[in-house]
Amino acid sequence: MTEHEQHEQGEPAARRTPDAEEPHADAAANAAASAAGEPRTAETESSHKEAREAGARRTTAAGVAGTDDPSGTDDAADAADAAGTGGTGDEAVLKDGAEVNTGTIIETAGVPETAIPELVIISGMSGAGRSTAAKCLEDLGWFVVDNLPPALIPTMVELGARSQGNVARIAVVVDVRGRRFFDNLRESLADLETKNVTRRIVFLESSEDALVRRFESVRRPHPLQGDGRIVDGIAAERELLRELRGDADLVIDTSSLNVHELRAKMDAQFAGEEEPELRATVMSFGFKYGLPVDADLVADMRFLPNPHWVPELRQYTGLNEEVASYVFNQPGAKEFLDRYAELLHLIRTGYRREGKRYVTIAVGCTGGKHRSVAMSERLAARLVSEGVETVVVHRDMGRE
């Protein structure tokens, strides 16, 4: 067997031995026959030989075109391809009318394999509100990575692209704690541009006086001040960030902003057309087991008669239709639901304005089994009908 024939068989000459030639060919033909659902007979021997020869011609042609795989093309893959079953080795496929060697992954022309996520890079002066901006984007559904080395940004985007749409928006917080900050960031931005990644840079700015006050209030040194003063670190950081500030798509001066005002500015830029809505958890509980420690609002249902003292209802919970009907047929139950829903609408508007995204509404009765459960279910349904993303939790149901 010549070196050219060895290459046609799909294995380098240095690794092929005469004893391995025929068993390899037999295995290839057997694999093709098995894949096609036909036995190995004398009638099929000729077609398998022709398939191997066709594979050799295709490999040779690919080598002339400059796309040949050094490892060659496996006979079993070529024979299986000839049998109409495809293969697992490097294959040539038609793409826009041209034969292209795509390796082990076959791509469809014009159809992207992955969706490139949207990227926001948050940077700026230390103490200017980077963490607050990042938390705001996280509340808006962004996947946020804090203090990521700039050199890893393209890798993060690639991982997001492989998530099958689960990570469609990525926010990365970068700062100057790494001394090669600018070199790595410029390289990463250039890499992203070649990959057509949509990215925006948000730069948080603040005056020197405001930054000094903030660092002194938390009694922490500036990351770049070293043995000097806070103002020395601020001046050094401002110089390092000068070029990035000039490239920023959005600059926010937080000198006179509080946390809620900064959140409002981020919402205006990234929330889209729809205003970010509050997310609510409605939790039933029993007072005898204690108040929920994470409750923002507490409603007391003990002003209603207790179904526990109705023998035919005692064994059931507020999820039972008969128990719920009993509760809401009591004077004041429906009126409470209507008025409390109106109150929550008013509170929801204020919470949203102040940047609060989550609220836990606790509804209690004596044991957390009947009245609070029934009211929580109806209240949650009312919130859902108003467009509020709501989760219902019955903390103490089943504890008695």
DRENZASE-555454 format. One line per 8 residues: number of its first residue (from 0); for each residue x, y, z of C-alpha. Coordinates in Angstrom, 1 decimal. Example, Ala and Ser with C-alpha at 12.3 -4.5 7.8 and 13.67 -1.06 7.14 Angstrom:
<pts>
0> 12.3,-4.5,7.8 | 13.7,-1.1,7.1
</pts>
This chain:
<pts>
0> 0.0,0.0,0.0 | 1.4,3.4,-1.0 | 1.4,6.5,1.2 | -1.4,8.0,-0.9 | -3.5,4.9,-0.4 | -2.8,5.0,3.3 | -4.0,8.6,3.4 | -7.2,7.5,1.5
8> -7.9,5.0,4.2 | -8.0,7.8,6.7 | -5.0,6.9,8.9 | -1.4,8.4,8.8 | 1.2,6.1,7.3 | 3.3,6.0,10.5 | 0.3,4.5,12.4 | -0.9,2.0,9.7
16> 0.3,-1.6,9.6 | -0.3,-4.1,6.8 | -2.1,-6.4,9.3 | -4.6,-3.7,10.0 | -5.5,-2.8,6.4 | -8.1,-5.5,5.6 | -9.8,-5.7,9.0 | -10.2,-1.9,8.9
24> -11.8,-2.2,5.5 | -14.0,-5.0,6.6 | -15.1,-3.1,9.7 | -16.0,-0.1,7.5 | -18.1,-2.2,5.2 | -19.8,-4.0,8.0 | -20.6,-0.7,9.7 | -22.2,0.6,6.5
32> -24.2,-2.5,6.0 | -25.4,-2.5,9.5 | -26.4,1.2,9.3 | -28.3,0.6,6.1 | -30.1,-2.5,7.6 | -28.6,-4.9,5.1 | -26.4,-8.0,5.6 | -22.9,-8.1,4.3
40> -23.1,-10.1,1.0 | -21.2,-10.4,-2.2 | -23.7,-8.1,-3.9 | -23.0,-5.3,-1.5 | -19.2,-5.7,-1.5 | -19.0,-3.9,-4.8 | -21.0,-0.9,-3.6 | -18.9,-0.6,-0.4
48> -15.8,-0.6,-2.5 | -17.2,2.1,-4.7 | -18.1,4.1,-1.6 | -14.6,3.9,-0.3 | -13.2,5.0,-3.7 | -15.7,8.0,-3.7 | -14.6,9.0,-0.3 | -10.9,8.8,-1.4
56> -11.7,11.1,-4.4 | -13.6,13.5,-2.1 | -10.7,13.7,0.4 | -8.2,14.2,-2.5 | -10.3,17.0,-3.9 | -10.6,18.7,-0.5 | -6.8,18.5,-0.2 | -6.4,20.3,-3.5
64> -8.9,23.0,-2.3 | -6.8,23.5,0.8 | -9.5,22.2,3.2 | -8.2,18.6,3.8 | -8.2,17.3,7.3 | -4.7,15.9,8.1 | -6.2,13.0,9.8 | -8.1,11.9,6.7
72> -11.7,10.6,6.4 | -12.8,7.5,8.1 | -13.9,4.7,5.8 | -16.9,3.9,8.0 | -18.1,7.4,7.8 | -17.7,7.6,4.0 | -19.4,4.2,3.5 | -22.3,5.2,5.9
80> -22.7,8.4,4.0 | -22.9,6.5,0.7 | -25.5,4.3,2.3 | -27.6,7.4,3.1 | -27.1,7.4,6.9 | -24.5,10.2,7.3 | -21.3,9.8,9.3 | -19.5,11.0,12.3
88> -16.2,12.1,10.9 | -15.2,15.3,9.1 | -17.7,15.7,6.2 | -18.2,17.9,3.2 | -21.7,19.5,3.0 | -23.3,21.8,0.5 | -23.5,25.4,1.7 | -24.9,28.0,-0.7
96> -24.2,25.6,-3.6 | -20.5,25.1,-2.6 | -18.9,22.0,-0.9 | -17.5,23.1,2.4 | -15.7,20.9,5.0 | -17.3,21.8,8.3 | -15.7,19.3,10.7 | -17.9,17.3,13.1
104> -20.6,20.0,13.2 | -22.8,20.4,10.2 | -24.1,24.0,9.8 | -27.0,25.2,7.8 | -26.3,28.1,5.5 | -27.8,31.3,6.7 | -29.0,29.9,10.0 | -26.9,30.8,13.0
112> -26.1,28.0,15.5 | -26.3,30.4,18.5 | -27.8,33.7,19.4 | -25.2,36.3,20.5 | -26.3,37.9,23.8 | -26.6,41.6,24.4 | -23.7,43.0,26.5 | -23.5,45.9,28.8
120> -20.1,46.8,30.4 | -20.5,48.8,33.7 | -17.5,50.8,34.8 | -16.6,54.1,36.3 | -15.2,55.7,39.4 | -15.0,53.6,42.6 | -17.8,54.8,44.9 | -19.9,56.2,42.1
128> -22.5,53.5,42.2 | -21.4,50.6,40.0 | -22.8,48.0,42.4 | -26.2,49.8,42.5 | -26.3,49.9,38.7 | -25.5,46.2,38.5 | -28.2,45.3,41.0 | -30.7,47.3,38.9
136> -29.9,45.4,35.8 | -30.1,42.1,37.7 | -33.6,43.1,38.8 | -34.5,43.7,35.2 | -33.5,40.2,34.2 | -29.9,40.6,33.1 | -27.2,38.0,34.0 | -24.7,40.1,36.0
144> -21.1,39.2,36.6 | -19.2,41.5,39.1 | -15.5,42.2,38.9 | -14.8,40.0,35.9 | -11.3,40.4,34.4 | -11.7,42.1,31.0 | -9.8,39.4,29.2 | -12.6,37.0,30.1
152> -15.4,39.1,28.7 | -15.4,37.4,25.2 | -15.4,34.0,26.9 | -18.5,35.1,29.0 | -20.3,36.1,25.8 | -19.5,32.8,24.2 | -20.9,30.9,27.1 | -24.0,33.0,26.9
160> -24.3,32.2,23.2 | -24.3,28.5,24.0 | -27.1,28.8,26.6 | -29.8,28.4,23.9 | -31.3,31.7,24.7 | -31.3,31.3,28.5 | -28.7,34.1,28.9 | -29.8,36.7,26.3
168> -28.5,39.8,28.2 | -25.2,40.0,30.1 | -23.9,42.8,32.2 | -20.3,42.8,33.3 | -18.8,45.1,36.0 | -15.1,45.9,35.5 | -12.9,48.2,37.5 | -9.2,49.2,37.8
176> -8.1,46.8,40.5 | -6.2,44.9,37.8 | -3.2,46.9,36.7 | -3.4,45.7,33.0 | -7.0,46.9,33.0 | -6.9,49.0,29.8 | -4.8,46.8,27.7 | -7.0,43.8,28.4
184> -10.2,45.8,28.0 | -9.2,47.2,24.7 | -8.3,43.8,23.4 | -11.6,42.4,24.6 | -13.6,45.2,23.0 | -11.8,44.7,19.7 | -12.5,41.0,19.8 | -16.2,41.6,20.5
192> -16.4,44.0,17.6 | -15.1,41.3,15.2 | -17.8,39.0,16.4 | -20.6,41.6,15.9 | -21.6,41.6,19.6 | -23.9,44.4,20.5 | -22.4,46.1,23.5 | -22.9,49.3,25.5
200> -20.6,50.9,28.0 | -22.1,52.6,31.1 | -19.8,54.9,32.9 | -20.6,56.0,36.5 | -19.0,59.4,37.3 | -19.0,61.5,40.4 | -17.3,64.6,41.8 | -14.2,64.4,43.9
208> -16.0,65.8,47.0 | -18.8,63.3,46.7 | -16.4,60.4,46.3 | -14.4,61.5,49.3 | -17.5,61.7,51.5 | -18.6,58.3,50.4 | -15.3,56.6,51.2 | -15.0,58.3,54.5
216> -18.6,57.3,55.4 | -17.8,53.6,55.0 | -14.2,54.0,56.3 | -12.6,52.1,53.5 | -9.5,53.1,51.5 | -9.6,53.9,47.8 | -8.3,50.8,45.8 | -5.6,52.9,44.2
224> -4.5,55.2,47.0 | -1.7,53.0,48.3 | 0.2,54.9,51.0 | -1.3,58.2,49.9 | -4.7,59.9,50.5 | -8.1,59.1,49.2 | -7.8,62.1,46.8 | -4.6,60.6,45.4
232> -6.4,57.3,44.6 | -9.3,59.2,43.0 | -7.0,61.2,40.8 | -5.1,58.1,39.7 | -8.3,56.2,38.9 | -9.7,59.2,36.9 | -6.6,59.3,34.8 | -6.7,55.6,34.1
240> -10.4,55.8,33.1 | -10.2,58.9,31.0 | -10.2,57.0,27.6 | -12.9,54.6,28.6 | -15.1,57.5,29.7 | -14.7,59.0,26.3 | -15.8,55.7,24.7 | -18.8,55.3,27.0
248> -22.3,55.1,25.5 | -23.9,56.4,28.7 | -22.3,58.5,31.4 | -24.3,59.0,34.6 | -23.1,61.6,37.1 | -24.1,60.4,40.6 | -22.7,63.3,42.6 | -26.2,64.5,43.6
256> -28.1,61.3,43.1 | -29.4,58.9,45.8 | -29.8,55.2,45.3 | -33.4,55.5,44.1 | -32.6,58.2,41.6 | -29.8,56.2,40.1 | -32.1,53.2,39.8 | -34.6,55.3,38.0
264> -32.0,56.5,35.5 | -30.9,52.8,34.8 | -34.6,51.8,34.5 | -35.1,54.6,31.9 | -32.3,53.3,29.8 | -32.7,49.5,30.1 | -36.2,48.6,31.2 | -37.5,49.0,27.6
272> -41.0,50.2,26.8 | -42.6,48.5,29.7 | -42.0,49.9,33.2 | -40.5,47.3,35.5 | -43.2,45.7,37.6 | -43.2,44.7,41.2 | -42.8,41.0,42.0 | -45.0,39.8,44.9
280> -45.0,36.9,47.3 | -48.2,36.3,49.1 | -47.6,34.2,52.2 | -50.2,32.7,54.6 | -49.1,32.0,58.1 | -50.3,31.3,61.6 | -49.8,33.9,64.3 | -49.2,31.1,66.9
288> -46.1,30.1,64.9 | -44.7,33.7,64.8 | -44.6,36.5,62.2 | -42.7,35.9,59.0 | -39.4,37.7,59.4 | -39.2,38.8,55.7 | -42.8,40.3,55.6 | -43.1,43.8,54.2
296> -46.9,44.0,54.9 | -49.0,42.0,57.3 | -52.7,41.5,57.2 | -54.7,39.9,60.1 | -57.6,37.7,59.2 | -58.6,36.9,62.8 | -61.5,39.4,62.5 | -63.4,36.7,60.5
304> -65.1,33.7,62.1 | -62.8,30.6,62.3 | -63.8,27.6,60.2 | -62.0,25.5,62.8 | -65.1,25.6,65.0 | -67.3,24.2,62.2 | -67.0,20.4,62.6 | -67.6,19.6,58.9
312> -64.9,22.1,57.8 | -62.2,21.6,60.5 | -60.3,18.9,58.6 | -60.0,20.9,55.4 | -57.8,23.9,54.5 | -58.5,27.2,52.9 | -57.7,25.6,49.5 | -61.0,23.7,49.8
320> -63.9,25.4,48.0 | -66.3,24.9,50.9 | -63.9,26.5,53.3 | -63.2,29.4,50.9 | -67.0,29.9,50.4 | -67.5,30.0,54.2 | -64.8,32.5,54.7 | -65.9,34.9,51.9
328> -69.6,34.7,52.9 | -68.7,36.3,56.3 | -69.4,40.0,56.7 | -66.4,42.1,55.7 | -64.4,39.4,53.9 | -65.1,40.5,50.3 | -64.9,44.2,51.3 | -61.5,43.6,52.9
336> -60.2,41.9,49.7 | -61.4,44.8,47.5 | -60.0,47.5,49.8 | -56.7,45.8,50.5 | -56.2,45.2,46.7 | -56.7,48.9,46.2 | -54.2,49.7,48.9 | -51.7,47.4,47.4
344> -52.1,49.1,44.0 | -51.3,52.4,45.7 | -48.3,50.9,47.5 | -47.1,49.1,44.4 | -46.9,52.4,42.5 | -44.8,54.0,45.3 | -42.5,51.0,45.6 | -41.8,51.0,41.9
352> -41.1,54.7,42.0 | -38.6,54.2,44.9 | -36.9,51.3,43.1 | -38.3,48.5,45.2 | -38.8,45.4,43.0 | -39.9,42.7,45.5 | -42.6,42.7,48.2 | -43.7,40.0,50.6
360> -47.3,40.2,51.8 | -48.1,38.1,54.8 | -51.7,37.1,55.5 | -52.2,35.6,59.0 | -54.8,33.8,61.0 | -54.6,31.8,64.2 | -53.1,28.6,62.8 | -52.4,29.4,59.1
368> -54.8,26.8,57.9 | -58.2,28.2,56.9 | -58.8,32.0,56.7 | -55.3,33.1,55.8 | -55.0,30.5,53.1 | -58.3,31.3,51.5 | -57.6,35.1,51.6 | -54.1,34.6,50.2
376> -55.3,32.6,47.3 | -57.9,35.2,46.3 | -55.5,38.1,46.9 | -52.8,36.5,44.7 | -55.4,35.9,42.0 | -56.3,39.6,42.1 | -52.7,40.7,41.8 | -52.1,38.3,38.9
384> -55.1,39.8,37.1 | -53.5,43.2,37.5 | -50.3,42.0,35.9 | -48.2,41.5,39.0 | -45.9,38.5,38.9 | -47.0,36.6,42.1 | -46.0,33.6,44.0 | -48.2,32.0,46.8
392> -46.6,30.3,49.8 | -48.6,28.7,52.6 | -46.0,28.6,55.3 | -47.8,26.9,58.2 | -50.4,24.8,56.4 | -50.2,21.2,57.6 | -48.2,22.0,60.8 | -51.1,21.3,63.2
</pts>
